[in-house]
Amino acid sequence: MRSISLSLKLPALIVLAVLVTAGASSLLAIVIGRRIMYATAIEANTNSVQTYASAIDFYLATARSDLETTAGLSEITDMTSARLVDAAWHGLPPDIDVPKRAIAARVLKHSRVFEYIMLLQADGSVYLLEPYDLQVKLSRHDLAFTTWYKAVIRTGNTAISELHISTATQRPTIVIATPVRGSQGGVRGIWAGALRLEELSRIGYGGLESTPLQRYGHVTDRRGLIIAHQATPKYVQEQTDFSAVPPVRAALAGQSGVMQYVNPIDGIEKLAAYMPLPNSQWTVVYVIPTHLAFAPIVDLTRDIVVASAGLAIFLGLLSVRVVRRIVGPLKQLTAAAASLSTGNLTQHIEVRTGDELERLAGASTRWSPPCLSKRRNCAYAPNSCNRQTANWKRLRTLSRTTCVPLYGRSTGSRASSSKNTSRNCRTRHSATSTWCVTTPSTWAS
């Protein structure tokens, strides 16, 4: 570093300081920004799963309310036509007990929640099913084997089934069933509806998007089978098992939270918020791929790096310009000092910085006139100088000249005896500006 000139060291040090400051500031901004953006992504996903869970819960509450409200109507509780049930028709013929079918038809028309509605007798046999076209397609007339029928008979309350294959449509379905009570409060039958799972999968986005969803939610039953999937509804029809997916497994255990994981179904890394669905044994998960969830973090990092690089370049150039305004006059002063050391007293320094450097240059310029004037005096009075030179030469021919300082002391008795003589022989050396004592050569030993 000592061999490097100040004109290089000073700009390099300043630019290095600017780069280090900009880099440290950028790193700090990136760390803080990434933490904030990560927390924002987590919070957004948590809000999304809560909103999605609320929509699913509202859907189920609407379906449950429709069934429980209509199950108490007198048209439904009147089971006097049960003796007319024909096993060949898998229930009542279409022209028998028309009021019950009318109520079922109105529920199907206005709620758009159910695919079909059926009424079972207390023993589990089908009383009727609306629409009638599906009734005649039933694969079994007796549904007492189903888990939802058993749950209603056991508890006397509304029950929601697991995902299973419908005996009417031979497709996966979910059934909500509520008891039909007689005048004495006993269970006289079961009023049940099969959910439209394609509608359940469209909750939250409408299903009109032309491209695959990047952010989506899905619902599973207590076994981990997909009930609804916004992005891939075929998972429902295929009864895909998501019980091994980490967020589903955590939600089935009653946990809520957010996690980053690799989906074993499709092998894509994702960020998921999960929670158990209230009032049921279902789970709700809202998923977003990590590259999409953390895209704002990547954008923020890139923007900070670009902005910091631009700022560092700008400050570096500005620093170089400022340093040049300092180093330039210093170089002039250095060159002037070198010129003065060689005897060039005509050196003139022109610095216009308005600061200490300008005052220093002005002071340096004022050094030369006195010295220059002394030389000019000798040039304008050559006779005086010549006379002094001639006298000096004559004196040297007569004696040896020994120069001693006035404050010094001579050794020996001769020096002390010649004190008066040396006082008369004092002269001033014109070159060295020191007083000397001239003594005869015989005195010098």
Secondary structure, 3 states (H helix, E strand, C coil): CCCCCHHHHHHHHHHHHHHHHHHHHHHHHHHHHHHHHHHHHHHHHHHHHHHHHHHHHHHHHHHHHHHHHHHCCHHHHCCHHHHHCEHHHCECCCCCCHHHHHHHHHHHHHHCCEEEEEEEECCCEEEEEECHHHHCCCCCCECCCCHHHHHHHHHCCCEECCCEECCCCCCEECEEEEEEECCCCCEEEEEEEEECHHHHHCCCCCCCCCCCCCCEEEEECCCCEEEEECCCCHHHHCCCECCCCHHHHHHHCCCCEEEEEECCCCCCEEEEEEEECCCCCCEEEEEEEHHHHCHHHHHHHHHHHHHHHHHHHHHHHHHHHHHHHHHHHHHHHHHHHHHHHCCCCCCCCCCCCCCHHHHHHHHHHHHHHHHHHHHHHHHHCHHHHHHHHHHHHHHHHHEEEECCCCCCCCCCHHHHHCHHHHHHCEEECCCCCCEEEEEECCCCC
